[in-house]
Amino acid sequence: MIWEKSPESAETGECVEVAITRSEALIRTSRFPAGGHLTVGAVAWARLTARIGDLRVA
């Protein structure tokens, strides 16, 4: 599984990381990567990221 960070992450490297699978997105903090993750369905993740994109444009 490949965990990715936003290119806009903090200079310290501490940020939220996401791993995408066919059916879900797994979200964790880079500060404690072994501390578990939040799982979100693919449809919910797509809606969330679309909404964030809408907010950035506004």
N, C-alpha and C positions, 0 to 999 in steps of 0.2 A: 504494500500500500504506500502511495506517495502522498506525503503531507506537504501542502503548499502554504506560503505566507503571502500576504499582500505586498506588492512592491512599495507600498506606502507605510510599511511597518516602522515602528520606532527604531531609532538608531541603535538602541540596545539590543534589538532583535526580539524583544518581548512583544508578542502579539497573539492574535487568534490564528490558528492554522486550520486548514480544511483539507479533507481527503474525500474525493468524489468516487462513488461506485455507480453501478448501473441503476440502483434503486434508492440510494440514499447519500446524504452528505454527513460526514463525521466531523465534528468541530471540537477543538481542544485549545488550551492555552499553551503557548510555547514555553512558558515559565515552568510548568509542571506537566510535561508530556506523558509521564507515566501515571498521572493522576486520573485518568479516565477521559471520556469524551461524551458529547451530546450527539445523538443520532436524530437526523431530520430526514423525512421522506424527500425524494427527488422533486416532486411537484411543489411541496412547501418551500424547499430551498430555491427553486426557480422563481417562485413568487416573491420571496424575500429579497433576493438579489435584484430582481427587476424593480421592486419598490425602492430599494436603496439607490439604484441608478436614477430613478425618477426624482428622488429627493436631491441628489447631487446636481441635477440639471436645473432644478427650480431655484 
